[in-house]
Amino acid sequence: MLLTMRALTRAARALSYATAVALDRAQRGPDEAARKSAHERASLLTPVAKAFSTDIGNEVASLGVQVHGGMGYIEETGAAQYYRDARIAAIYEGTNGIQAIDLVTRKLPLAGGATVLAYIGELKRTAQAVNASNDPDFGWTGVRLKDATDALERATHWLLGSQRNDVAAALDDRLPDDCVRVSAAHPSTADLGPMFGTLSVEKLPVEQAA
């Protein structure tokens, strides 16, 4: 559980750093085209960074209570206080359901979908580089990352198509099976449905995502 807490925290931190880099480049890029591209990247990543990081904060704080066992549930250890403090972040930042609506209806369609697909392309090239390295220290990382990015790409295409034709379908929390199905030939990759948890949204009117 401690390693899970550390891995999730690092993932949230890395996503936040990537968003911050895009924000900086949007202000200080060498030319207008670079600044525009960075601004679109920052716009895409902002709702993801907010929702993912705050959800992960809740999960990690909950694991912290679990690590302490029964003592984690009482006030003396302080773990329960962290859990309560983390819970408000997912409300302050949107709420996260609003962040999901913003992502699907406004950020995925940026530049006709080119912004998100370019980012997915970068992720896929990273997976290819990991696989090409043949470094045994990576273990299954490259294969799992490829499966995850392929699933993300399928889900993104489906959401872009649904968003154009039926916003209500795009905001539904049920993606088609072929969007999340990945290879089960290696451990822990049979179902990547949870990776799309930030898209599980309340059915609020779209105008509330503004």
C-alpha positions in Angstrom: 0.0 0.0 0.0 2.8 2.4 0.7 4.3 1.8 -2.8 0.8 2.4 -4.3 0.5 5.6 -2.4 3.9 6.8 -3.6 3.2 5.8 -7.2 -0.1 7.5 -7.3 1.3 10.6 -5.7 4.1 10.8 -8.3 1.7 10.3 -11.1 -0.5 13.2 -9.9 2.6 15.3 -9.4 3.9 14.6 -12.9 0.6 15.5 -14.5 0.5 18.7 -12.5 4.1 19.5 -13.6 3.2 18.8 -17.2 0.3 21.2 -16.9 2.5 23.9 -15.3 5.1 23.5 -18.1 2.4 24.0 -20.7 1.1 27.2 -18.9 4.7 28.6 -18.8 5.2 27.9 -22.5 1.9 29.5 -23.3 3.2 32.7 -21.8 6.9 32.5 -22.9 7.0 30.5 -26.1 9.3 31.7 -28.8 6.5 32.6 -31.3 2.8 32.9 -31.5 2.3 29.4 -33.0 4.3 27.9 -30.1 2.3 29.9 -27.5 -1.0 28.9 -29.1 -0.1 25.2 -29.1 1.0 25.4 -25.5 -2.1 27.2 -24.5 -4.3 24.5 -26.0 -2.2 21.8 -24.3 -2.6 23.6 -20.9 -6.4 23.9 -21.6 -6.6 20.2 -22.3 -4.6 19.1 -19.2 -6.1 21.5 -16.7 -9.3 19.7 -16.0 -7.5 16.3 -16.0 -4.9 17.6 -13.6 -7.5 19.0 -11.3 -9.8 16.0 -11.3 -7.2 13.2 -11.3 -4.9 14.8 -8.7 -7.8 15.5 -6.3 -9.3 12.1 -6.7 -5.9 10.5 -6.2 -5.5 12.7 -3.1 -8.6 11.1 -1.7 -7.5 7.6 -2.5 -4.0 8.1 -1.1 -5.3 9.6 2.1 -7.8 6.7 2.5 -4.9 4.2 2.0 -3.0 6.2 4.7 -5.9 5.5 7.1 -5.8 1.8 6.1 -2.1 1.5 6.7 -2.6 2.6 10.3 -5.3 0.0 10.8 -7.7 0.8 13.6 -5.4 3.5 14.9 -5.8 5.3 11.5 -9.5 5.8 12.2 -9.1 7.7 15.4 -7.9 11.2 15.8 -4.6 10.6 17.7 -2.7 9.5 14.6 -3.7 12.4 12.4 -4.4 10.1 9.4 -8.1 10.7 9.6 -7.5 14.5 9.5 -5.6 14.1 6.2 -8.5 12.1 4.8 -11.0 14.9 5.7 -8.7 17.6 4.4 -8.1 15.8 1.1 -11.8 15.3 0.5 -12.6 18.9 0.0 -10.1 19.3 -2.9 -12.3 17.4 -5.3 -15.1 19.8 -4.4 -13.1 23.0 -4.4 -11.7 22.4 -7.9 -14.8 22.2 -9.9 -16.4 19.9 -8.7 -14.7 17.0 -10.5 -18.0 16.2 -12.3 -17.8 19.7 -13.8 -14.2 19.1 -14.8 -15.3 16.0 -16.6 -18.0 17.9 -18.5 -15.5 20.6 -19.4 -13.0 18.0 -20.7 -15.5 16.2 -22.9 -17.5 19.1 -24.3 -14.9 21.9 -24.5 -11.3 20.6 -24.2 -11.4 17.4 -26.3 -12.8 19.2 -29.3 -10.0 21.8 -29.3 -8.6 22.3 -32.8 -11.0 19.7 -34.0 -9.5 17.1 -31.7 -6.0 17.7 -32.9 -4.8 18.9 -29.5 -5.7 15.7 -27.6 -4.7 13.4 -30.4 -1.2 15.1 -30.6 -0.8 14.5 -26.9 -1.8 10.9 -27.2 0.7 10.6 -30.1 3.4 11.7 -27.7 2.4 9.1 -25.1 2.4 6.4 -27.8 5.9 7.4 -28.9 7.0 7.2 -25.2 5.6 3.6 -25.0 7.4 2.7 -28.3 10.7 4.1 -26.9 10.3 2.1 -23.7 9.6 -1.1 -25.7 12.5 -0.4 -28.1 15.0 0.0 -25.2 14.6 -3.7 -24.2 15.7 -2.6 -20.7 14.7 -5.4 -18.3 14.2 -2.9 -15.5 11.1 -1.6 -17.3 9.4 -5.0 -16.9 5.9 -4.8 -18.4 5.8 -1.0 -18.3 6.1 -0.5 -22.1 3.5 -3.1 -22.9 1.0 -1.7 -20.3 1.6 1.8 -21.4 0.9 0.9 -25.0 -2.3 -0.9 -24.1 -3.4 2.1 -22.0 -2.6 4.7 -24.7 -4.4 2.5 -27.3 -7.5 2.3 -25.1 -7.3 6.0 -24.4 -7.1 6.7 -28.2 -10.1 4.6 -28.9 -12.1 6.2 -26.1 -11.1 9.7 -27.3 -12.2 9.0 -30.9 -15.5 7.7 -29.5 -16.0 10.7 -27.3 -15.2 13.1 -30.1 -17.7 11.4 -32.4 -20.4 11.3 -29.7 -19.8 14.9 -28.7 -20.4 16.0 -32.2 -23.6 13.9 -32.6 -25.0 13.5 -29.1 -23.7 15.4 -26.2 -25.8 13.3 -23.7 -24.1 10.1 -25.0 -20.7 11.7 -24.6 -21.5 12.6 -21.0 -22.8 9.1 -20.2 -20.5 7.2 -17.8 -20.5 4.1 -19.9 -17.9 3.8 -22.6 -18.3 1.0 -25.2 -16.4 -2.2 -24.3 -14.1 -1.8 -27.3 -12.9 1.5 -25.9 -11.5 0.0 -22.7 -10.7 -3.6 -23.7 -6.9 -4.3 -23.6 -4.8 -7.4 -23.9 -5.0 -9.9 -21.0 -1.8 -11.6 -22.0 0.1 -10.1 -19.2 -0.7 -9.2 -15.6 -2.9 -6.4 -14.4 -4.1 -5.2 -17.8 -7.3 -7.1 -18.4 -9.5 -4.1 -17.7 -8.5 -0.4 -17.8 -12.0 0.9 -17.2 -11.0 2.7 -14.0 -8.5 4.9 -15.9 -11.5 6.7 -17.3 -13.0 7.4 -13.8 -12.8 11.2 -14.3 -15.4 10.8 -17.1 -18.0 9.3 -14.8 -20.0 12.5 -14.4 -23.2 13.7 -13.0 -25.8 14.4 -15.7 -25.8 18.2 -15.3 -26.9 20.6 -18.1 -23.9 21.3 -20.4 -24.2 25.0 -19.8 -23.1 24.4 -16.2 -19.7 23.4 -17.4 -18.9 27.0 -18.4 
